[in-house]
């Protein structure tokens, strides 16, 4: 069940938080050895908080739809007194001394933390060659031989596997949307600044976006309601009103202009992915959406612009650690961090100038459309250690494939959501991406909900 379904049962007393948390923990212990989504479990703490939530609900002190709902956190969110590994053995014994704002807001809403979830070391990269992760690869529950993607791979896999109704991860170049697409979940990278980054270990300060992973769009709206809002402790936090993210979810989408940018749709895409995404666009059209195909020439510069900014900012964040502990890092990770130290200030500023032009052009594009619609990923889940993928007889690097439809929206800051829109013949999920104007997450969620109601791709669950 999703957050909303469970919240309805909890609020009516038909199930208890203790029963729900116990069921999640038991499922994790029974099946996570095959998926490897959690790094640390807080079983005793979660059960204790579930007992307190049960007492509160019974005495009428119900806090809302997250009260008593279990969740997981990517292991770069700080939780006071809990282990904080960043997915790296270098921090295996590290303990947080503060709570992130995300942690605080979820605690205030009554949600119950089950544990911290696996991720690429330092959240750097959506993919890594063998051994891949310091704590081992995480696998998609749809095919236990294929990886979940990253860097929020543990979070996406845990939600899809039924280990927890929702998780919170981060997205720097697709790191929420990639695992959600490969695991058949919903993920929303919000507008930059919508959710506080205080107490979240930075990778690239100008690209990082915290956000939720859920099973349904309506669940995403509920979690967004709890997480959103201005935070004085985060200099990048946006001082904008928090809307009711659930209000528009039952309207129709008639007359909305669905943008299919020419350059976006010309990027390499597997034939099965194209089939299902084009079919999804036809569903939106049948629901009343108007299809527009505008040009987006600056998209061609997104990959190099993102690479330079990410390399520079990540290397700045971890410079001291690389110099001190570089030999203990996975070779691919060390290479990226060291390469970033060689980028000049002039190159970084040129990339930021290109980014400014891209943002301006994207803003102009959104004068012609209300949303951008397209694939989340050009391919389905890859094998561990795979460095190249074949897309319609063309071989491309797996990292390029994983980020080509995603990283542009980290540069522009637009809200971008992925949700399941089909399955390959091999049974692997395919993601549809819906992107809106800055701070128009309610509209993005509304269109996602309309698509879900018109289809049934959210219904299948993997058999573990």
C-alpha positions as CSV (number, residue, x, y, z in Angstrom):
1,X,0.0,0.0,0.0
2,X,1.0,3.6,-0.5
3,X,1.1,6.4,2.0
4,X,-2.5,7.6,1.5
5,X,-4.0,4.1,1.8
6,X,-2.0,3.4,4.9
7,X,-2.8,6.8,6.4
8,X,-6.5,6.2,6.0
9,X,-6.3,2.9,7.8
10,X,-4.1,4.3,10.6
11,X,-6.4,7.3,11.2
12,X,-9.4,5.0,11.5
13,X,-7.6,2.7,13.9
14,X,-7.9,-0.3,11.5
15,X,-4.2,-1.0,11.7
16,X,-1.7,0.3,14.3
17,X,1.7,1.9,13.7
18,X,3.3,-0.9,15.6
19,X,1.8,-3.5,13.2
20,X,2.9,-1.5,10.2
21,X,6.4,-0.8,11.3
22,X,6.8,-4.5,12.4
23,X,5.6,-5.6,8.9
24,X,8.1,-3.4,7.2
25,X,11.0,-4.5,9.4
26,X,10.1,-8.1,8.9
27,X,9.9,-7.7,5.1
28,X,13.3,-6.0,5.1
29,X,14.9,-8.7,7.1
30,X,13.3,-11.4,4.9
31,X,14.3,-10.0,1.5
32,X,16.8,-7.2,1.7
33,X,19.7,-9.6,1.5
34,X,18.8,-9.9,-2.1
35,X,18.4,-6.2,-2.8
36,X,20.8,-4.5,-0.3
37,X,18.8,-1.3,0.1
38,X,19.6,-0.5,3.7
39,X,22.9,0.3,5.3
40,X,21.6,0.7,8.9
41,X,18.3,-0.4,10.5
42,X,17.0,1.3,13.6
43,X,14.6,-1.6,14.6
44,X,14.3,-0.9,18.4
45,X,14.1,2.9,17.9
46,X,11.4,2.5,15.2
47,X,9.3,0.2,17.2
48,X,9.5,2.5,20.2
49,X,8.4,5.5,18.2
50,X,5.6,3.3,16.6
51,X,4.3,2.6,20.1
52,X,4.3,6.3,21.0
53,X,2.5,7.1,17.7
54,X,-0.1,4.4,18.5
55,X,-0.8,5.9,21.9
56,X,-1.1,9.4,20.4
57,X,-3.5,8.3,17.7
58,X,-5.7,6.4,20.2
59,X,-6.0,9.5,22.4
60,X,-7.0,11.7,19.5
61,X,-3.7,13.5,18.9
62,X,-3.4,12.5,15.2
63,X,-0.9,14.7,13.4
64,X,-1.9,14.0,9.8
65,X,-1.3,11.6,7.0
66,X,2.4,10.8,7.8
67,X,1.7,10.0,11.5
68,X,2.8,6.4,12.1
69,X,4.1,6.0,8.5
70,X,7.5,4.3,8.2
71,X,10.1,5.7,5.9
72,X,13.8,5.5,4.9
73,X,16.5,8.1,4.4
74,X,19.4,8.1,2.0
75,X,22.5,7.9,4.1
76,X,23.6,11.5,3.6
77,X,20.8,13.0,5.7
78,X,21.9,13.7,9.3
79,X,20.0,12.1,12.1
80,X,21.3,13.1,15.6
81,X,23.1,10.2,17.3
82,X,22.8,7.9,14.3
83,X,25.4,6.5,11.9
84,X,26.1,8.6,8.9
85,X,28.2,6.9,6.3
86,X,27.6,8.7,3.0
87,X,27.8,5.3,1.4
88,X,31.6,5.2,2.1
89,X,33.6,2.9,4.4
90,X,35.7,6.0,5.3
91,X,32.7,7.1,7.4
92,X,31.6,3.7,8.7
93,X,31.9,4.8,12.3
94,X,30.7,8.4,11.7
95,X,27.8,9.7,13.9
96,X,25.6,12.8,13.2
97,X,25.6,15.5,15.8
98,X,22.6,17.3,14.4
99,X,19.3,16.6,12.7
100,X,18.7,17.7,9.1
101,X,15.7,19.9,8.5
102,X,14.2,17.0,6.5
103,X,14.6,14.7,9.5
104,X,13.0,17.3,11.8
105,X,10.0,18.0,9.6
106,X,9.3,14.3,9.1
107,X,9.6,13.7,12.9
108,X,7.2,16.6,13.5
109,X,4.7,15.0,11.0
110,X,4.9,11.8,13.0
111,X,6.7,9.7,10.4
112,X,8.9,6.8,11.7
113,X,12.4,6.3,10.5
114,X,13.3,2.7,9.8
115,X,16.9,3.2,8.8
116,X,19.5,4.8,6.4
117,X,19.7,3.6,2.8
118,X,22.5,2.6,0.5
119,X,23.9,5.0,-2.0
120,X,26.9,5.6,-4.3
121,X,29.8,6.7,-2.2
122,X,29.5,10.4,-1.5
123,X,26.5,10.4,-3.8
124,X,28.9,10.9,-6.7
125,X,27.5,9.3,-9.8
126,X,24.5,7.3,-10.8
127,X,26.5,4.2,-11.5
128,X,29.9,2.6,-10.7
129,X,31.8,-0.3,-12.0
130,X,32.5,-3.3,-9.8
131,X,32.5,-3.4,-6.8
132,X,30.3,-0.3,-7.3
133,X,29.5,0.7,-3.8
134,X,31.4,0.5,-0.6
135,X,28.4,-1.3,0.9
136,X,27.7,-3.4,-2.3
137,X,25.4,-2.8,-5.2
138,X,21.7,-2.3,-4.7
139,X,19.5,-4.2,-7.1
140,X,16.2,-3.4,-8.7
141,X,13.5,-5.7,-7.2
142,X,12.2,-6.4,-10.8
143,X,15.4,-8.2,-11.7
144,X,17.8,-9.1,-8.9
145,X,20.7,-9.3,-11.3
146,X,20.4,-5.7,-12.4
147,X,21.3,-2.6,-10.4
148,X,18.8,0.0,-9.1
149,X,20.8,3.0,-10.4
150,X,21.8,5.8,-8.2
151,X,22.9,7.6,-6.4
152,X,19.7,7.2,-4.3
153,X,19.6,3.6,-5.3
154,X,18.8,2.2,-1.9
155,X,15.9,4.6,-1.5
156,X,14.3,3.7,-4.9
157,X,14.7,0.0,-4.4
158,X,13.3,0.0,-0.9
159,X,10.1,1.7,-1.9
160,X,9.6,-0.5,-5.0
161,X,10.3,-3.7,-2.9
162,X,7.6,-2.7,-0.3
163,X,10.2,-2.2,2.5
164,X,8.8,1.3,3.3
165,X,6.0,3.4,1.8
166,X,8.3,6.3,1.1
167,X,11.9,7.4,1.2
168,X,13.8,10.7,0.8
169,X,16.9,11.0,-1.3
170,X,18.8,13.6,-3.3
171,X,19.2,14.4,-7.0
172,X,22.3,16.2,-8.4
173,X,22.1,14.9,-12.0
174,X,19.2,12.5,-11.8
175,X,19.9,10.6,-8.6
176,X,16.2,10.4,-7.5
177,X,14.7,9.9,-10.9
178,X,17.1,7.3,-12.2
179,X,16.5,4.7,-9.5
180,X,12.8,5.5,-9.4
181,X,12.6,4.8,-13.2
182,X,14.6,1.6,-13.0
183,X,12.7,0.4,-9.9
184,X,9.2,1.3,-11.0
185,X,8.6,4.0,-8.4
186,X,7.6,7.7,-8.4
187,X,10.2,10.4,-7.6
188,X,10.0,14.2,-7.6
189,X,13.0,16.4,-7.9
190,X,11.4,19.6,-6.6
191,X,12.3,23.1,-7.6
192,X,15.8,24.2,-6.3
193,X,15.2,25.7,-2.9
194,X,11.8,24.2,-2.3
195,X,13.2,21.7,0.3
196,X,15.9,22.6,2.7
197,X,19.4,21.1,2.3
198,X,20.4,21.9,5.9
199,X,22.0,18.8,7.5
200,X,22.4,17.1,4.1
201,X,25.9,16.4,3.0
202,X,26.6,18.5,-0.1
203,X,28.0,17.0,-3.3
204,X,27.5,20.0,-5.6
205,X,25.8,22.9,-3.8
206,X,24.2,24.5,-6.8
207,X,22.8,21.3,-8.2
208,X,21.7,19.2,-5.2
209,X,17.9,18.8,-4.7
210,X,16.4,16.7,-1.9
211,X,13.1,15.0,-2.7
212,X,10.7,12.1,-2.1
213,X,10.4,8.6,-3.6
214,X,6.9,7.0,-3.3
215,X,4.6,4.5,-5.0
216,X,1.9,7.0,-6.2
217,X,1.8,10.6,-7.2
218,X,-0.7,11.4,-4.4
219,X,1.8,10.0,-1.9
220,X,4.5,12.3,-3.3
221,X,2.1,15.2,-2.7
222,X,1.7,14.2,0.9
223,X,5.4,14.0,1.6
224,X,6.1,17.2,-0.2
225,X,3.6,19.0,2.1
226,X,5.7,18.0,5.1
227,X,9.1,18.7,3.6
228,X,8.5,22.0,1.9
229,X,9.1,25.5,3.3
230,X,11.6,28.2,3.9
231,X,14.5,27.4,6.2
232,X,16.7,30.1,7.6
233,X,19.5,27.6,8.1
234,X,19.8,26.9,4.4
235,X,21.1,29.9,2.4
236,X,19.7,28.4,-0.8
237,X,16.2,27.9,0.7
238,X,13.5,29.7,-1.3
239,X,11.2,32.1,0.6
240,X,8.1,31.3,-1.3
241,X,4.6,30.2,-0.1
242,X,4.0,26.5,0.4
243,X,0.9,25.4,-1.7
244,X,-1.4,22.6,-0.9
245,X,0.2,20.0,-3.1
246,X,-2.8,17.7,-3.1
247,X,-5.5,20.3,-4.0
248,X,-5.4,20.1,-7.8
249,X,-5.0,16.3,-8.1
250,X,-8.5,15.6,-9.2
251,X,-8.9,18.2,-12.0
252,X,-8.7,17.2,-15.6
253,X,-5.8,18.2,-17.8
254,X,-7.7,19.6,-20.8
255,X,-5.9,22.4,-22.6
256,X,-2.6,21.9,-20.9
257,X,0.3,22.3,-23.4
258,X,2.6,19.2,-23.3
259,X,6.0,20.1,-24.6
260,X,8.0,17.5,-26.5
261,X,11.2,19.5,-27.3
262,X,12.7,18.5,-30.6
263,X,16.3,18.2,-29.3
264,X,15.2,16.3,-26.2
265,X,13.4,13.6,-28.2
266,X,16.3,13.2,-30.6
267,X,18.6,11.9,-27.9
268,X,19.4,8.2,-28.1
269,X,16.5,6.0,-26.8
270,X,15.9,2.3,-26.8
271,X,13.0,1.2,-29.1
272,X,11.0,-0.3,-26.2
273,X,11.4,2.8,-24.1
274,X,10.3,5.0,-27.1
275,X,7.3,2.8,-27.7
276,X,6.0,3.1,-24.1
277,X,6.8,6.8,-23.7
278,X,5.1,7.7,-27.0
279,X,2.1,5.6,-25.8
280,X,2.1,7.6,-22.6
281,X,2.1,10.9,-24.5
282,X,-1.0,9.6,-26.5
283,X,-2.7,8.9,-23.1
284,X,-2.1,12.5,-22.0
285,X,-3.3,13.7,-25.4
286,X,-6.5,11.6,-25.1
287,X,-7.0,13.2,-21.6
288,X,-7.1,16.6,-23.3
289,X,-3.4,17.7,-23.4
290,X,-2.2,19.6,-26.4
291,X,1.1,18.5,-27.9
292,X,3.7,21.1,-28.8
293,X,7.1,20.4,-30.2
294,X,9.3,23.5,-29.5
295,X,13.0,23.8,-30.3
296,X,15.5,23.8,-27.4
297,X,19.0,24.4,-28.9
298,X,20.8,25.1,-25.6
299,X,20.1,21.5,-24.5
300,X,23.1,20.5,-26.5
301,X,25.4,22.3,-24.0
302,X,23.8,20.8,-20.9
303,X,26.0,17.7,-20.5
304,X,29.3,19.6,-20.6
305,X,28.0,22.4,-18.5
306,X,26.8,20.0,-15.8
307,X,30.0,18.0,-15.9
308,X,32.2,21.1,-15.3
309,X,30.0,22.5,-12.5
310,X,29.6,19.1,-10.8
311,X,33.3,18.2,-11.0
312,X,34.3,21.6,-9.6
313,X,31.8,21.8,-6.8
314,X,32.3,18.2,-5.7
315,X,36.1,18.5,-5.7
316,X,35.8,21.7,-3.6
317,X,33.6,19.9,-1.1
318,X,35.9,16.9,-0.7
319,X,39.3,18.4,-1.5
320,X,40.8,17.8,2.0
321,X,39.5,14.2,2.1
322,X,40.9,13.4,-1.3
323,X,44.3,14.6,-0.3
324,X,44.2,12.8,3.0
325,X,42.4,9.5,2.1
326,X,42.4,9.4,-1.7
327,X,44.0,5.9,-1.7
328,X,41.1,4.5,0.3
329,X,38.5,5.6,-2.3
330,X,37.2,3.6,-5.2
331,X,39.4,4.3,-8.2
332,X,36.6,5.8,-10.3
333,X,35.4,8.1,-7.5
334,X,39.0,9.2,-6.7
335,X,39.6,10.0,-10.4
336,X,36.5,12.2,-10.6
337,X,37.4,14.1,-7.5
338,X,41.0,14.6,-8.6
339,X,39.9,15.6,-12.1
340,X,37.7,18.4,-10.6
341,X,40.7,19.9,-8.9
342,X,42.3,20.6,-12.3
343,X,39.3,22.7,-13.6
344,X,40.2,26.4,-13.5
345,X,38.0,29.1,-12.1
346,X,37.7,30.5,-15.6
347,X,36.3,27.2,-16.9
348,X,33.9,27.0,-14.0
349,X,32.6,30.6,-14.6
350,X,32.2,29.8,-18.3
351,X,30.1,26.9,-17.4
352,X,28.0,29.1,-15.1
353,X,27.5,31.6,-18.0
354,X,26.4,28.7,-20.3
355,X,24.0,27.7,-17.5
356,X,22.5,31.2,-17.3
357,X,21.8,31.1,-21.1
358,X,20.3,27.6,-20.7
359,X,18.0,28.8,-17.9
360,X,16.9,31.8,-19.9
361,X,16.1,29.7,-23.0
362,X,14.3,27.2,-20.8
363,X,12.2,30.0,-19.4
364,X,11.3,31.1,-22.9
365,X,10.4,27.5,-23.8
366,X,7.9,27.4,-20.9
367,X,6.1,30.4,-22.4
368,X,5.1,28.1,-25.2
369,X,4.3,25.0,-23.1
370,X,3.0,24.3,-19.6
371,X,5.0,21.1,-19.1
372,X,7.8,19.1,-20.7
373,X,7.1,15.4,-21.2
374,X,9.5,12.7,-22.2
375,X,11.5,9.6,-21.1
376,X,13.3,9.6,-17.8
377,X,15.8,7.0,-19.0
378,X,16.8,5.9,-22.5
379,X,17.4,2.3,-21.3
380,X,16.2,0.0,-18.6
381,X,18.2,-1.3,-15.6
382,X,21.8,-2.2,-16.4
383,X,24.0,-5.0,-15.1
384,X,26.7,-4.5,-12.4
385,X,30.0,-3.4,-13.9
386,X,28.5,-2.6,-17.3
387,X,30.1,0.5,-18.7
388,X,28.4,0.7,-22.2
389,X,24.8,0.3,-23.2
390,X,23.5,-0.4,-26.7
391,X,20.8,2.0,-27.8
392,X,19.4,1.1,-31.3
393,X,22.8,-0.4,-32.4
394,X,24.7,2.7,-31.0
395,X,26.9,2.1,-28.0
396,X,27.0,4.9,-25.4
397,X,28.5,5.2,-22.0
398,X,26.2,4.1,-19.2
399,X,26.6,7.3,-17.2
400,X,25.8,9.5,-20.2
401,X,22.7,7.3,-20.8
402,X,21.6,7.6,-17.2
403,X,21.9,11.4,-17.1
404,X,21.1,12.6,-20.6
405,X,17.4,13.3,-19.9
406,X,17.9,14.4,-16.2
407,X,20.9,16.6,-15.5
408,X,19.5,19.6,-17.5
409,X,16.8,20.1,-14.9
410,X,19.3,20.2,-12.1
411,X,21.0,23.0,-14.0
412,X,17.7,24.9,-14.5
413,X,16.2,24.0,-11.2
414,X,12.8,23.0,-12.7
415,X,10.6,20.5,-10.8
416,X,10.8,17.1,-12.6
417,X,8.9,13.9,-11.7
418,X,9.2,10.4,-13.0
419,X,6.5,7.7,-12.8
420,X,6.0,4.2,-14.4
421,X,4.6,4.2,-17.9
422,X,5.2,0.7,-19.1
423,X,7.3,-2.5,-18.9
424,X,9.6,-4.1,-21.4
425,X,9.1,-7.6,-22.6
426,X,11.6,-8.7,-20.0
427,X,9.4,-7.2,-17.3
428,X,11.6,-4.1,-16.5
429,X,9.9,-0.8,-15.7
430,X,10.1,2.3,-17.9
431,X,9.7,5.9,-16.6
432,X,7.9,8.9,-17.9
433,X,9.3,12.3,-16.9
434,X,7.0,15.3,-16.4
435,X,8.7,18.7,-15.9
436,X,7.1,22.0,-14.9
437,X,7.9,25.6,-14.3
438,X,9.7,26.6,-11.1
439,X,7.5,26.1,-8.0
440,X,4.7,24.5,-10.1
441,X,5.0,21.1,-8.4
442,X,1.2,20.9,-7.9
443,X,0.6,21.0,-11.6
444,X,3.3,18.3,-12.2
445,X,1.7,16.1,-9.6
446,X,-1.7,16.7,-11.0
447,X,-0.7,15.5,-14.4
448,X,1.1,12.5,-13.0
449,X,-2.1,11.6,-11.0
450,X,-4.2,12.0,-14.1
451,X,-1.9,9.6,-16.0
452,X,-2.0,7.1,-13.1
453,X,-5.8,7.2,-13.0
454,X,-6.0,6.5,-16.8
455,X,-3.5,3.6,-16.7
456,X,-2.5,0.8,-14.4
457,X,1.3,0.8,-14.5
458,X,1.5,1.6,-10.8
459,X,-0.4,-1.5,-9.8
460,X,2.1,-4.4,-10.5
461,X,4.5,-5.2,-7.7
462,X,7.8,-7.2,-8.0
463,X,7.8,-10.7,-6.7
464,X,10.8,-11.2,-4.3
